[in-house]
Amino acid sequence: MPKNGFTEKYSRQIKLPEVGSAGQEKLGNAKILIVGMGGLGCPAAQYLAAAGVGTLGLMDHDHVNLSNLHRQILYRESDVGKLKGEVAKTALRKLNPDVNLISIPERLDNNNALALFEKFDLIIDGSDNFQTKYLINDAAVLTDKPWIYASIYKYQGQLSVFNYESGPTYRCLFPTTTNQNVSCEEVGVIGVLPGVLGTLQATEAIKMILNAGSVISGKLKIIDLLTNQDQLIKLQKNAEQVEKVKSRGLKPEIIECELASADKLYLDVREPYEEPRPQNSNIISIPLNQLKARHHEIPKDRQVHVFCQHGIRSKNAIEYLSDNFGFTNLVNVEDGIQSILKEETHA
């Protein structure tokens, strides 16, 4: 039963012929999972909660960082260090106490994806790495759930809906993963870009729930905020790719590669989920945020080459270790991991 003030709260959208009271009830019964409560997930969650979507799953294992705040607008400086899902749940409850908000402080993986997706009607992709997007796609195919994809890079964004009413999937567009991950942390992003894309994701979700308008399935929308240019590219379904997923089930999207040199000692300061992950034994893996606690694992009596995806975090790591722990033997791999892989692994 609608709570007091129901009609007034949603009156402006109930007036729309595509919504009405019946449509508002559909929104109230809908269950949406948002994978990643970052720059995309924040605005998507805000607009969906405000619209009266009945249940929102807020999935994120990460904590709020000061560098998040220019684009992840649910969070405040006082939230730094707290779990994103919990902070988002508190903020969204203030926005709309009628919404059932579920914080899921886990990373999406092969063990939890299928059972989790079964509980929701559709999935919104708020992830920032290719491996998670492939996992979302494959789990969505196996559970027959549509999902709303978005990707951001500097000033550019992409948007599409995959696995909707037997439409194309992510693997129809990108059959295999790239050996390069690009993150906001490495290359930067203008703060409003994920706001635009996250809002568009919320729009697609509402249209899908209401069965209204034209859902962007079978199309890829490309937006460039710097040039004000938009493109809409048609996509074709690749039935072979879909059947591959159905026949093999979930499996990790792993990129096999090796470093060119087996003699040098390397320090990898990327996160554990970042690809590619060379299998060499001459690598010490310590994420940037763990250097304070684990700096003693890095030798000082020989040269250590420090790398990340593109050379930015590794430079910061060297400065931190030098200033705080007296390291003088660290060398930055300025062009990132791609510059030190064996040639045959380059795509």
C-alpha positions in Angstrom: 0.0 0.0 0.0 1.3 3.5 -0.8 2.4 5.5 2.2 1.0 8.9 3.1 2.1 11.6 0.6 2.7 9.0 -2.1 0.7 10.9 -4.8 2.2 14.2 -3.9 5.8 12.9 -3.7 5.7 11.5 -7.2 3.0 13.8 -8.7 5.2 15.3 -11.4 6.1 12.0 -12.9 2.7 10.4 -12.3 1.2 13.1 -14.5 3.2 11.7 -17.5 1.1 9.5 -19.6 3.9 6.9 -19.8 4.0 6.7 -16.0 0.6 7.3 -14.3 -0.3 5.5 -11.0 0.2 2.1 -12.7 3.7 3.0 -13.8 4.6 4.4 -10.4 3.5 1.1 -8.9 5.8 -0.7 -11.3 8.7 1.5 -10.2 7.8 0.7 -6.6 8.0 -3.1 -7.3 11.3 -2.9 -9.2 14.6 -4.3 -7.9 17.8 -2.9 -9.4 21.4 -3.8 -8.6 24.1 -1.2 -9.0 27.5 -2.7 -9.3 29.9 0.0 -8.2 28.9 3.1 -6.2 31.4 5.4 -7.8 31.0 8.2 -10.3 28.4 6.3 -12.3 26.6 4.6 -9.4 26.1 7.7 -7.3 23.9 9.7 -9.7 22.1 6.6 -11.0 21.2 5.6 -7.4 20.1 9.2 -6.5 17.7 9.5 -9.4 16.3 6.0 -9.1 15.7 6.4 -5.3 14.1 9.8 -6.0 11.9 8.2 -8.6 10.6 5.7 -6.1 12.3 2.5 -7.3 11.3 -0.1 -4.7 14.7 -1.8 -4.0 18.2 -0.7 -4.8 21.2 -3.0 -4.2 24.3 -0.9 -3.6 27.3 -3.1 -4.3 30.8 -1.8 -3.5 33.7 -3.1 -1.5 35.7 0.1 -1.6 36.0 3.0 0.9 35.5 6.7 0.2 38.7 8.5 -0.8 39.3 12.2 -0.9 40.0 12.1 -4.7 36.5 10.6 -5.2 34.6 13.7 -4.1 34.7 15.7 -7.3 32.6 13.2 -9.1 31.1 10.8 -6.5 28.6 13.3 -5.3 26.8 11.3 -2.6 29.9 11.5 -0.4 31.4 14.3 1.8 34.9 14.8 3.3 33.6 13.5 6.6 32.9 10.2 4.8 36.5 9.6 3.8 37.5 6.1 4.9 34.0 4.8 5.2 32.4 2.0 3.1 30.8 3.6 0.0 27.7 1.3 0.1 27.0 2.2 3.7 27.5 5.9 3.2 25.3 5.8 0.1 22.6 3.9 1.9 22.4 6.5 4.7 22.3 9.4 2.2 19.7 7.8 0.0 17.5 6.9 2.9 17.3 10.6 3.7 16.4 11.3 0.1 13.6 8.7 0.1 12.9 6.6 3.2 10.4 4.5 1.3 13.1 2.8 -0.8 14.5 -0.6 0.3 18.3 0.0 0.3 20.6 -3.0 0.5 24.3 -2.3 1.0 26.5 -5.1 -0.4 30.1 -4.5 0.7 31.7 -7.1 -1.6 33.5 -7.3 -4.9 31.5 -8.9 -7.7 33.2 -12.2 -8.6 32.5 -15.6 -10.1 31.3 -16.9 -6.7 28.6 -14.4 -5.9 27.5 -13.0 -9.3 24.8 -15.5 -10.4 23.0 -15.8 -7.0 23.1 -12.0 -6.6 21.8 -11.3 -10.1 18.8 -13.7 -9.6 17.5 -11.4 -6.9 17.2 -8.3 -9.1 15.3 -7.3 -12.3 18.1 -5.5 -14.0 21.7 -4.5 -13.4 23.4 -1.1 -13.7 27.2 -1.2 -14.4 29.1 1.3 -12.3 32.4 -0.5 -12.6 35.7 1.0 -13.8 37.5 -2.1 -15.2 37.0 -4.4 -18.2 37.1 -7.6 -16.2 34.1 -6.6 -14.1 32.2 -5.6 -17.2 32.8 -9.0 -18.8 31.7 -10.7 -15.6 28.5 -8.6 -15.4 27.8 -9.4 -19.1 28.3 -13.2 -18.7 26.3 -13.4 -15.4 23.5 -11.3 -17.0 23.4 -13.7 -20.0 23.3 -16.8 -17.7 20.5 -15.3 -15.5 18.7 -13.7 -18.4 18.9 -10.2 -16.9 19.3 -7.0 -18.9 22.1 -4.6 -17.9 22.9 -1.0 -18.5 26.5 -0.4 -19.5 28.5 2.9 -19.2 32.1 3.7 -19.6 34.0 7.0 -19.0 37.3 8.3 -20.2 38.6 11.9 -19.7 35.7 13.8 -21.4 34.1 10.9 -23.3 31.5 8.4 -22.3 29.7 5.4 -23.7 26.3 4.0 -23.0 24.3 1.0 -24.1 21.8 -1.6 -22.8 22.9 -5.2 -23.2 21.0 -8.6 -23.1 17.7 -6.8 -23.3 14.9 -8.8 -25.0 17.4 -11.1 -26.7 19.4 -8.1 -28.0 23.2 -7.8 -28.4 25.5 -8.4 -25.4 28.7 -6.8 -24.4 30.7 -9.6 -26.0 28.9 -8.9 -29.3 30.6 -5.5 -29.2 33.9 -6.6 -27.5 34.3 -10.4 -27.9 37.5 -10.5 -25.8 39.1 -8.2 -23.3 42.0 -5.8 -23.9 45.2 -6.1 -22.1 45.0 -2.5 -21.0 42.8 -1.2 -18.2 42.1 2.5 -18.1 41.0 4.1 -14.8 40.1 7.6 -13.8 42.9 7.4 -11.2 45.5 7.1 -14.0 44.2 9.4 -16.8 41.8 11.7 -15.0 38.2 12.5 -15.7 36.0 15.7 -15.6 33.7 15.3 -12.7 30.4 16.0 -14.5 31.0 13.2 -17.1 30.0 10.3 -14.9 27.1 12.4 -13.7 25.8 12.6 -17.2 26.3 8.9 -17.9 25.0 7.8 -14.6 21.8 9.9 -15.1 21.4 8.4 -18.6 21.7 4.9 -17.0 19.0 5.7 -14.6 16.8 7.0 -17.4 17.2 3.7 -19.3 16.4 1.8 -16.2 13.1 3.7 -15.7 12.2 3.3 -19.4 12.8 -0.5 -19.1 10.6 -0.8 -16.0 7.8 1.3 -17.5 8.2 -0.3 -21.0 8.2 3.2 -22.3 10.0 4.9 -25.1 13.0 3.4 -27.0 15.6 1.6 -25.0 19.2 1.9 -26.2 19.6 -1.8 -27.0 21.4 -2.6 -30.2 23.0 0.8 -30.1 26.1 2.4 -28.6 25.9 6.1 -27.7 29.2 7.9 -27.6 29.3 11.4 -25.9 32.2 13.9 -25.9 31.6 16.7 -23.5 34.6 18.7 -24.7 33.5 18.9 -28.3 29.7 18.5 -27.8 29.7 15.7 -30.3 27.4 12.7 -30.0 27.4 9.5 -32.0 25.0 6.6 -32.1 26.4 3.4 -33.5 24.2 0.4 -34.4 25.2 -3.0 -32.9 24.5 -6.5 -34.2 23.9 -9.5 -32.1 26.6 -12.2 -32.4 24.8 -15.4 -31.5 28.0 -17.4 -31.4 29.4 -15.2 -28.6 26.2 -15.6 -26.6 26.2 -19.3 -27.0 29.9 -19.5 -25.8 28.9 -17.8 -22.6 25.9 -20.1 -22.1 28.0 -23.3 -22.8 31.0 -22.4 -20.7 29.4 -20.5 -17.8 31.3 -18.0 -15.7 35.1 -18.0 -15.8 37.6 -15.3 -14.9 38.7 -13.0 -17.8 42.5 -13.6 -17.4 45.1 -12.1 -19.6 48.2 -14.3 -19.9 51.4 -12.3 -20.2 55.0 -12.1 -19.1 57.5 -9.3 -18.4 60.3 -8.9 -21.0 63.0 -9.0 -18.3 63.4 -11.9 -15.8 66.5 -10.3 -14.2 65.1 -7.0 -12.9 63.1 -6.8 -9.7 59.7 -5.1 -10.0 57.2 -3.6 -7.6 53.6 -3.6 -8.8 51.5 -1.0 -7.0 48.2 -1.7 -8.8 45.1 -3.2 -7.2 44.8 -7.0 -7.2 42.0 -7.0 -9.8 43.8 -4.9 -12.4 44.9 -6.6 -15.6 47.2 -7.7 -17.1 48.9 -9.6 -14.3 52.3 -11.0 -15.4 53.1 -14.4 -14.0 56.8 -13.7 -13.4 58.4 -14.5 -10.0 60.4 -11.3 -10.0 57.5 -9.1 -9.0 56.5 -7.8 -5.6 52.8 -6.8 -5.6 51.8 -4.2 -3.0 48.9 -1.9 -3.8 49.6 1.8 -3.4 47.3 2.1 -0.3 49.2 -0.7 1.5 52.7 0.7 1.1 52.7 2.2 4.6 52.1 -1.2 6.2 54.2 -3.3 3.9 57.1 -1.1 2.9 59.5 -3.5 4.7 58.8 -6.1 2.0 60.7 -4.0 -0.5 64.5 -4.5 -0.5 66.8 -1.5 -0.3 70.0 -3.2 -1.4 69.1 -3.5 -5.1 67.4 -1.5 -7.8 63.6 -1.9 -7.9 61.5 -0.9 -10.9 58.1 0.4 -9.9 55.1 0.1 -12.2 51.4 0.6 -12.5 49.1 0.9 -15.6 50.4 4.2 -17.0 53.3 5.4 -14.7 51.3 7.9 -12.6 50.7 5.9 -9.4 54.1 4.4 -9.6 55.7 7.8 -9.6 53.5 8.7 -6.5 54.6 5.5 -4.8 58.3 6.3 -5.3 57.8 9.8 -3.9 56.0 8.4 -0.9 58.5 5.7 -0.2 61.5 8.0 -0.6 60.1 10.8 1.6 58.8 8.5 4.4 61.0 5.5 4.5 64.3 6.6 2.9 64.2 4.5 -0.3 66.9 5.6 -2.8 66.8 2.6 -5.1 63.5 2.9 -6.8 63.1 3.5 -10.6 59.7 4.5 -12.2 58.5 2.6 -15.2 57.2 5.8 -16.8 55.1 4.3 -19.6 53.4 1.7 -17.4 53.1 -2.0 -17.6 52.6 -2.1 -21.4 56.2 -0.9 -21.9 57.7 -3.9 -20.0 55.7 -6.8 -21.4 57.0 -9.2 -23.9 56.3 -8.1 -27.4 54.0 -11.0 -28.3 51.5 -9.9 -25.5 50.9 -6.5 -27.1 47.5 -6.4 -28.9 
